[in-house]
Amino acid sequence: MTSPAHLPATGSLDVQSFINKQPLSTYQWRIVLLCFLIVFLDGLDTAAMGFIAPALTQDWGIDRASLGPVMSAALIGMVFGALGSGPLADRFGRKIVLVTAVFLFGLFSLLSAFSSNIDQLLALRLLTGLGLGAAMPNATTLLSEYTPERLKSLLVTSMFCGFNLGMASGGFVSAKMIPAYGWHSLLLLGGILPLVLAVVLLVWLPESARFLVVRGKGDDKVRKTLAPIAPGEVAAASGFSVPEQKTVQSRNVFKVIFSGTYSAGTLLLWLTYFMGLVIVYLLTSWLPTLMRDSGASMEQAAFIGALFQFGGVLSAVGAGWAMDRFNPHKVIGIFYLMAGVFAYCVGQSLGEVTLLATLVLLAGMCVNGAQSAMPSLAARFYPTQGRATGVSWMLGIGRFGAILGAWIGATLLGLGWNFEQVLTALVVPAAIATTAVIIKGLVSHADAT
């Protein structure tokens, strides 16, 4: 039955108001699941090098400092993948960019498994990173454009916890696969699964209806895309619109994300996400190695490293739920603050395996929960015309923090820093991230309408 609230006198249907009023359909749950699988495999491939590093150094007879460039290669590729994919998705569509990204990181991960030296592996991980960097921001953007406002943060962060689950699964799987089949096996798995998913996405993933509207792709395409949610109501509409068409006139995506109140918010989002990734990637890349240096077995090191990522799975849904009900900037700020506290405590707990594992889990819950929430915060902040660019550039600029985190780990270990000193240093980026997101909430807090 058609609701008058959705159909004004002109008969035009406001896409976001329509989505807000409807219960979540099976069609929308399918989009949630597909986007979850994208970021799950993204996380699995992203974390792979950290988990295979101990076995790789042993197999190839190289020192761990030599792995620094390889550790950073995929992250560098992710920067360019994210920065380039956002404007492409705002120009040509979310779906085509997503399918291409998943195919690319699957293909090059598969080829990475057959590397025979550092130079080959470095080049292939760089290319893998292009796909990894493009996938996550556009999955976030597409899903946010199909979710009602009342559930947006919850659903987007729930999807995003697939990234942490993928990274954690890499640890659990590697603990079993690498001793039995060698380090190549994890890269093979991380290549085959995305190639299968790319085919599934081509068939089952829809384009964003909001994108189709703002890019003037025609009412028939919009109608076909929205019909599975509420067929009768969509069929009764004479046209479609989104609120941003009235307030955002520019088609230049960079003018959109740097116009008016968006400019300060954009810079603060970049700084927050950058500092969060310094923490995440220093620990993801080097925690297993630090554990090994401290006397843990390879299996223990992989397991505790996986606990750090698994913590984000446990907290992401809670962070999203809280963001939909309270000030999202304060929620994220508290998560970053506690991440710094727990990272410091991890550094003080060497020798107490149970306590160490618990604190690593709590640190992972805090920092990965905050990182999972940031794309949702960005997606809510930007209008449709620049949403993919806004989200992807936050993630892309943030990747420099990931590169810095991996590099800092290698540098500090090379200088002889111990486990406690490295973990204590993470208090600094945690404090900066907390401050930046709180300031963002004060000076540039409104969601796009």
Secondary structure, DSSP 8 states (H G I E B T S, - for coil): ---TTT--TT-EEEHHHHHHHS---HHHHHHHHHHHHHHHHHHHHHHHHHHHHHHHHHHHT--GGGGHHHHHHHHHHHHHHHHHHHHHHHHH-HHHHHHHHHHHHHHHHHHHTT--SHHHHHHHHHHHHHHHHHHHHHHHHHHHTTS-GGGHHHHHHHHHHHHHHHHHHHHHHHHHHHHHH-THHHHHHHHHHHHHHHHHHHHH----HHHHHHTT--HHHHHHHHTTT-HHHHHH-SEEE-THHHH-----HHHHHTSTTHHHHHHHHHHHHHHHHHHHHHHHHHHHHHHHHTT--HHHHHHHHHHHHHHHHHHHHHHHHHHTTS-HHHHHHHHHHHHHHHHHHHHT-TT-HHHHHHHHHHHHHHHHHHHHHHHHHHHHHS-HHHHHHHHHHHHHHHHHHHHHHHHHHHHHHHTT--HHHHHHHTHHHHHHHHHHHHHHHHHS-----
